[in-house]
Each structure stands twice: as C-alpha cells, then as structure tokens.
Amino acid sequence: MDLSSFIAGLPKAELHVHHVGSASPAIVSELAMRHPGVVPVDTEELRRFFEFRDFAHFVDVYLAVVSLVRTDEDIRYLTYEVARELAEGQQVRYAELTCTPYTSVLPDDPEHGMPIEAYTEAIEDARIAAERDFGIVLRWIYDIPGESGMPAADATLSFATNHRVDALVGFGLGGPEIGVARAQFKPHFDAARRVGLHSVPHAGETTGPETVWEALRLLGAERIGHGTSAALDPQLLDHLARSGVPLEVCPSSNVATKAVASLDEHPIRTFREAGVMVTVNSDDPSMFGTSLNQEYEIAARLLDLDASGVADLASAAVRASFADPEVKTALLTAIEIYSRA
C-alpha cells in the first residue's frame, strides 16, 4: 500500500477545524441557493471566490459564508453534512469543531440572529444523528471572534456557561490577531476554565511569539491554535516541549493566509526537532482547497515520515484531544490495528 492510500484509510482525530469553514462547495452552494446574493452558487466561481490575498481578505470571505447560516435548519444541515464529509471522506472518527455561535446568534441584532437555544438544539441534533449514521464523535469548542471585541467575548462566555451542552469541551479565541490584545480576554478564559472548559486559543499565526506567550500565561492555553511564529523563539519552543502543550498545525492554511511563504518554509520540522508535540489539522479545509488527508500527506513529506510515522502523528492527535477516555482508547486501538494490517 502506498503512503497516500495508507493515509486515506487511517482512522483520525481532527482538533483544529472550523464549523463554517468546513462547508464544502456543495454545502455552500446549497446555502447560497437558500440565501441568494451573498456568494456565488456555481462551484467554479466559488473556487475563485476562495482565492485569498491575505489573512484580512480571508476573514472577509469567511464572514460572507457565515452570513449564509441564518436559521436553525441551516445550522443543522451544515453540521450534519460536515460530519458526513469528515467521516466518509477523511476517516475522521473524532472531531472537535470550533463553533462561533456569536456570528449566528447575534444577540445585539435579533432580527438577523437566532436564539442561542435554537442554535444549540440544532448542533446537538446534528451531532447525535451524525454519530448514529456515520460513527463519528463530535465535540464543540466555542470560539470568541476576536475582531468583535468585548460584546462577542461576553456573549460567547454566556453561551458556554449559561447554555452549556454536554458536548462542549473547549473555549477558544479566533479571528485577526493584529490589534486584538489577548490580555482583554483573560477574565473570560478564567471563567470558562472555572467551569471545566479547556483553553484553546489561536495564537502566533499572524503575529510574533509574544502572542503565544500571552495565550499561555494569560489565557491558560492547553493547546495552541497554529502557533506558527513560535519557531522564532527558542525559549518558547523549549517551554512548549517541556510543558507538553501541543500545537495545532495547519500547513495549507498557513500558506493560504500568508502566515508562511510556502509549504517548504513551514516550521513543522522545527517544532518536531525541538520536541514540541504537534497535531496535523485542516482548519478551514474547503476554503483552503485541502483536506485532512492532504494535510497528512504534506506533513509526511515535510517530516520524512513513513506509514509508521504517520500513524504516530495520528495517535498524537488522539492523545492531545479532549475526548473521553473510552473514545481515546478505542481510537488509539483502531489506529494500531490499521497500522499492523
């Protein structure tokens, strides 16, 4: 079996993948037909629509797709179909989807948003149906859209604590990093951690290593989303290695948003050589024209991995996850059995 075929059949966990950003062209086209005039319906036009100039442009395009998700039925459809594609196309058995309920609930604009109760009911209905139909276990990370500031942070914390669902495991922070200080969100992360949610902010994607330090010191980060610029700080690399805080590495995303110049310049090898735990993820796969299988192929090339090394990478994602112990054990066993076949 060649390495691509091995990767295609390998059971996997996906830890850094965005709910809306996972919408394939087929899903986006369906939503665009429901709510015309926002994004192209034709899949070829969608491909050109997703050609990003820089991170700021990516955010603009992402928010345009977000604006297509307007009703609880849109949420339910999106979630179920994303789960189907993860399970059937990528052999993902466990995924922590980063959701940004603020952009769908819009508490300050009730005419264009839905109640949080409708949002949570929709994602939970889809989660339960997807596990029944596809065997994939889904868990949620609620993400503050940093560009929306304190109103979004306050609302997201309220959603996570006052309307919590059992499948919610983490509390995150996304969006632009430049001009969005991490320190202002410390009270929100403190409160989320007090109720047992794990801290998983994005950091060091489009800013320097200091943003990663702030995520660790101020937000109590247990995993770092991206962390690309950590490669520039040997002291930070040593700290990550000694503390065991994993990096959620998303190579194609980092190239698409111009966080790194090219795949060959991606710091994933620097991370591994420094002893940092890395997991491989797809981030916003449809928007970046990639998949988790493709990201594993890229990582295998950049790290010179054979099938055994790729299986170790998949196992690392399971160990870094917030899955229940029995889910972790079952998935680690499935990876081991598959690797021996």
BELFEN-V539464 format. One record per backbone hydrogen bond with DSSP energy under -1.0 kcal/mol. NH is the residue of the N-H (numbers start at 1). CO is the residue of the C=O. Records with the same first field share a line. If there is no record, write none. Layout:
NH: CO + CO
This chain:
6: 2
7: 3
8: 4
9: 5
12: 91
14: 94
18: 283
19: 98
23: 20
28: 24
29: 25
30: 26
31: 27
32: 28
33: 29
34: 30
35: 31
46: 42
47: 43
48: 44
49: 45
50: 46
51: 48
58: 54
59: 55
60: 56
61: 57
62: 58
63: 59
64: 60
65: 61
66: 62
67: 63
68: 65
69: 66
70: 68
75: 71
76: 72
77: 73
78: 74
79: 75
80: 76
81: 77
82: 78
83: 79
84: 80
85: 81
86: 82
87: 83
88: 84
89: 85
90: 86
92: 86
93: 12
94: 12
95: 137
96: 14
97: 139
98: 17
99: 141
103: 100
104: 101
105: 101
106: 102
109: 106
112: 109
114: 104
119: 115
120: 116
121: 117
122: 118
123: 119
124: 120
125: 121
126: 122
127: 123
128: 124
129: 125
130: 126
131: 127
132: 128
133: 129
134: 130
135: 131
137: 93
139: 95
140: 167
141: 97
142: 170
143: 99
144: 172
146: 144 + 174
148: 145
149: 146
153: 149
154: 150
155: 151
156: 152
157: 153
158: 154
159: 155
160: 156
161: 157
162: 158
168: 165
169: 140
170: 140
171: 198
172: 142
174: 144
180: 177
185: 182
186: 183
189: 185
190: 186
191: 187
192: 188
193: 189
194: 190
196: 193
197: 192
198: 169
200: 171
202: 173
203: 225
211: 208
213: 209
214: 210
215: 211
216: 212
217: 213
218: 214
219: 214
221: 215
222: 199
223: 199
224: 246
225: 201
226: 248
227: 203 + 225
229: 204
230: 227
231: 228
232: 229
233: 230
237: 233
238: 234
239: 235
240: 236
241: 237
242: 238
243: 239
244: 240
247: 277
248: 224
249: 247 + 279
254: 250
255: 251
256: 252
257: 253
258: 255
259: 254
260: 254
266: 263
271: 267
272: 268
273: 269
274: 270
275: 272
276: 271
279: 247
281: 249
283: 16
284: 282
288: 284
290: 285
295: 291
296: 292
297: 293
298: 294
299: 295
300: 296
301: 297
302: 298
303: 299
305: 300
310: 306
311: 307
312: 308
313: 309
314: 310
315: 311
316: 312
317: 313
318: 314
319: 315
320: 316
328: 324
329: 325
330: 326
331: 327
332: 328
333: 329
334: 330
335: 331
336: 332
337: 333
338: 334
339: 335
340: 336
